[in-house]
Amino acid sequence: MNKFWSESIRGLAPYVPGEQSNAADLIKLNTNENPYPPSPQVLSALRQAAGVDLRLYPDPDSFELKHAIRDVYGAPVEQIFVGNGSDEVLAHAFLGLLKHPLPILLPDITYSFYPVYCALYDIQYAKVPLDRDMQIRVDDYRQPNGGIIFANPNAPTGIGIALAEIRRLLDFNTDSVVIVDEAYIDFGGESALALIAEYPNLLVIQTLSKSRSLAGLRVGFALGQPGLIAALEQVKGCFNSYPLDRLANIGAAVALRDREYFERTRTQVINTREWLRAELEKLGFDVLPSQANFLFARHPQRDAAQLHKELRARNIMVRYFAKPRIDQFLRITVGTDDECRALITALRQIES
C-alpha cells in the first residue's frame, strides 16, 4: 500500500468486472454484452461524426440525446439525466440521494457494485435476503431506511419484480428514495417508468450497454421527477462537466431512435435465451426464470467452480461468483445461436 494514498481509500475493495480477453477464438458469455452489433445507423452516424469537430468539447447538457430519450419514453427533458454509463449515474445517485443517517436497503444477492459505492461514499447499508426462490419480497423492506435500491430484473439472478409489487413498495415507502436499476429491463421485465409521475421518490436508471449494443460507448440515463434529477445534476456539476463525449451523445441518440433494429435484436436474444434454458434443463441444470439477457444456472451433481474451469479450458467464458448462496451457480450470457450451441456441446463433452 503506497504511503501517498489518501487514508479514505485504504480499505476500499473495488468492483471486479468480468474477465475481458482479446483472444480471437474465445466464446465470451461472461459479461452480458449484446451478441449483436450496434444498429447500422449508429455505425454510419459515428463515422460521419469522427471528424474535425472532435477538437471541440461535447455538449455538456447532451441536448440531442435527452430529446431522443424524451421521444422514446415520453418523459419531459427536465426528468432526464444522462451519464457515462449507468454505473456513473448510479454513483451520482448514491452520493446525491442515498447518503443519509439511516442505512439504505439492498438485496443480499444483487449487483455487486452497490456495496462498493457505499464504501466509497461512506454510506451505511443493510442487506435484505432474497427468499428461497431467489426473489425479492417487497414486504421485507418495510423497515426504516435511508433509501432502497435493487436491480429489476435482478442481477445475477435474472428474476424480475412485477410492476404491481414495485407500486406496493412505493406506497408504503414514501420517506426515502427508491432506485430501480433497469439495466436488463428490455429483455422481458416490466419497467417502473410508468410510475414516475405518481411517485416523487422514484428514480429509474437504464443503460444502452445491453439491449442497444453500446457497451463500448458508455451511456446510461436516469428518469425521475425534477427534484431527484436536480440532485444528480448537482453532483455532476461538481465532478465532470462533460461526462459524455461527442460520439457517445450521437451514437446513443441514433440507437434510441432505431426502434426496428432494437426490437429485432432483443427479440432474437429472448428467443435464444429460451432455447438455451431448455437445453440446459435437458442436461440436468436448474435454471432460474430469467427476464434478462443471461441465465443463472446450477447443476445438482456438478461443482460450479469446476464447470467454470472446464469451460474456460474449452475457450468458453461464463461468470462464476465465489459468494455465499450463489457459489454453485454459473451466470451465462445469451450469445448468438452458434455460441450457445457451442456451449451446450461443450457441456455435453464435460458430462460424458
N, C-alpha and C positions, 0 to 999 in steps of 0.2 A: 504494500500500500504506500503510495507516494506521499512524502511529507508535505507536498504542496497542495494536496487535496483539501477542499473545504470540509469541515467537520460534518456538515449536513449530508454529505453523500457517502460517508464511510460505511454505513450499514445498509446501503441500498442493494437490492438484488434485482437487476434489470430483467425485463421481459425477454424471453428467448424465442425468436421466431422459428418456424420450421426450416429445416435444412435447405439451403439453396445450392445447386450444383450446376456447373457449366458442361458436364459430360453429355455428349450428344446421344448416347444410347440409353439414357435413363428414362423410365416412365415415372413421371413426377405426380404422385397422388397424395401429397402431404401438406400442401399449403392453401388448399381451397381456391386456387386460381381457376378462372374460367378456361375450359379446354379449347374454346373457340377464339379466333382473333377479334379485335375490335371491328366495329362497323366499317365497311369500306369508305363510307362518307367521312368517318373520323380520320382515317389514314390520309385521305385526299386533303382534308382541311388542314391537317398538321403539316403536310408537305408544302402547302401554299403559305402557311404561317411561318415556316422556318426560313425567314429571310432577314433583311436588314433591320426590321423592327425589333429583333431580339436585343439590340443595343439599348432599347428603352425599357423602363420599368413597366411591369404589368399594371392593369387597372386594380388599385387596392380594394375597390368595392366589388369587383367581379360582376359588373353590371349585366353583361350578356348572359353569364351563367345563371345568375339569380333569376333573370327573366325566363330562361329556359326551364328552370325548376318551377317557377310560377305557372308557366303554360302547361307543364305536365301534371303538376299536383294541385293546381288551383289555389295555392297559398299566396297571399299578398307578399310583396318583396320584404316588407318590414317584419315578416315572420320567418325569414330565411337567413341562415348563417352558413358560410362555406369555409372550408379549411383544408389543410394539406393532409388529406386522408381523414377517414373518420377517427383515427387514433388521435390526431391533433384536436379535432372537435371534442372528442371525449376528454382530453387533457384539460382543455379550457373549461369544460363543463364541471369537471371535478373541482378545479380551483375556484371557479366563479359561482357555483351553485351548490356544492356539496360539502364545503368546509364550514362546519357548524359544531357547537359543543356536543350535541348528541352524535353517536356513531351512525354511519349510513348502513343500510342493509343490502346485502347481495347474496345470491345463491352460493352454496358451498362448492358447487361444480358449475363453472361459468368461464367466461373469457378471462384468461389469467393476467391480462394487463390491468384489470381493475385494482387488485391489491397493490400493484406496482405504483399506480397513480396515488393511492392512499399513502404509501410510504414516502413518495416524493414530496407530497404536499402536506404531510403530517395530518392526515385525516383518519380518524378512528372509524373502524368498521366492524360489523358483526356478520358472520356467515349464517345464512338460513338454509338448513339442509333440504335438498330435494327429497321427494318421497321415494318409496321403494321402487317405483316405476320410473325414476329419474325425471319426474315432472315437478314444476314449480307449483306450490299451493299458495294461492294469494292470501288465504286466511292466516298463514304463518307470519305474515308481515303486519299483522295487527299489533304493533308494539311501538313505543316511542322511538323516533329515528330522526336523523338529520338529512335524510333523503333515501331514496330507493333506486337501485339500478339493476337491470337484468337485460340479457340478450333475448330477443324473440324473432325467430327460433333461437333456442339456447345453443351455446357452443360450450363444449364439443358434442353435446348430445343430439342436436338437430331437432329437438322436440319443441313445438310451438305452443303458445298460450292463446286460447280463444279470445276474440275481441271483447266478448261479454265479461270475461274474467278480468281483463285489464280495466274495463269500466268499473267493475265492482271494487277493485283495488283503489282506483281514483276516488270513488265515492266515500270510502272510509279513511283514506289517507289524504287529507286536504291541507295539512300544515307544513308539508315539505315537498320538494321536487321529486317527481317520478321520471326517470330517464329510461326510455325503451330503445335499446340498441338493435336496429333492424338491418344489420349487415346482410342477412340472408333472406329477407322477407319476400323477395321476388320469386323464390322457388317454391312457394306454397303456403306461406303463412298469411294471417290477417293483420294488415297494418293498423297501427293506432293513430295514423294521421287523421282519420275521420273524427277523432275525439278532441283534437286540439282546440277547436272553437269553444268547447264546453268546459275545458279544464285549464285554468291559467297556470297550473303547476306541472303540466305535461310537456316534456321535451322528447322529440323523436329524432334519432340520428340514423342516417343511412350512408351508404358508400357506393361509389361507382366501380370499385375494385372487383366485385363478384359478378353480378348479372350484366354489367356493361363492359366487362373485359378490359378494364382500365387500371389494373393494379399497378402498372408501371408509371402512371401519371400522378397517382396520389391525390384523389379528390374525394372529399366527404362533405356532408352538409347536415344541418340540423333544422328542424321546423318546430316552432312553438310560438306562444303569444309574445308580443313585443317586449314585455318585461324580462322574459328569460333571454331572448336574443340580445337585448342590450347588455346583459351581464357578459355574454360571450364576446361581444364587440369590445367591451371594456378590457377584458383580458388580452384579446388580440392586439389592441392598440398599445398595450404595454409590452408586447412580446415580439410581434413581427407584422409590419405594415403590409407586407406583400407575401402572404402565405402561399398563394397560387401563382405559378409563372404563366407567361402568355400562352404557352402551348397547352397547359392543363386547363386554363379557362376556355380556350377554343374547343379543344377536343371533348371536354365534358359536355359543353353546351350542344355540340353536334350529336354526341352519343345519346343524350336525353331525347333529342327530337327525332331520332331514327327509331320510331316505335316498332316498325315492321321487323327490322333486324333483331331488336331486343326480344320481341315476342317469339320469333322463330328460334333463336338460340337458347332462350331459357326453357322453352318447351322441349327442345332436344335434350337438355340437361335433365329435366324432370323425367322424361321417358327413359333415358339411360339409367337414371337412379333407380327407378322401379325395376328395370331388368336386372341390374346389379344386385339389388336387395333380394330378389327371388333366387338368383344363382347362389348367393352366399348362404341363404337359408337351405338350399339343396345340399350344400356342403356341411350342414350342421351348425352354422353360425346363428347366434341370437342377434338380431339386428333391431335396434331401436327405431320406432317410426320417425322418419325424417321429413322435415319440410325445408331442408337446406340443400346445398349442392355437395353434400357429403353424407356418409353413413357412419354410424358408431356401432361397432360390432365386436362380439367376443365369441370364442369357441369353447364350449364346456370342457373339452379334452386337450386343448392346445394352449400353451402359455403364450400370452400376447407378446412379451418381450422377445421370445424365441422366434415367433412368427415374423415379427418386425425384422429381426436379424436375417432370417432365411429369405424373406422377400428382398431385402436390400442386397443380399448376395446374388440375387437374380435380376438386379438392376431395376427393382420396383421400389419406390419410396412411398411409404404411408407414415402416418403420425402415431407415435406412441407416447403416452403420458405416464411416467412413473409416480403416480399420485394416489392417495387413498381413494377407495371406492371405484376408481376407473383404471387401475393398473392391469386389468385383464381385457381392456378394450383396445381396439385399433380404430383410429379415425381415418376414413378412406374418402378422399376427394373423388367426385364423379368426373372421370375423364372422358375422352372420346369413346365411341363404341369399341374401337380397336384396342385402346388402352385397357378398358375394362375387361375385354375378353382375354387379354394377355394376363391380367391379374388373376382371373378365375383359372386359367390354365396353370399358372404358377402355383396356386393354392392346391390344385389337384395333384400336382407333382410332389408337393411337400407332404400331402396326405398319404400318398401311395408308398 
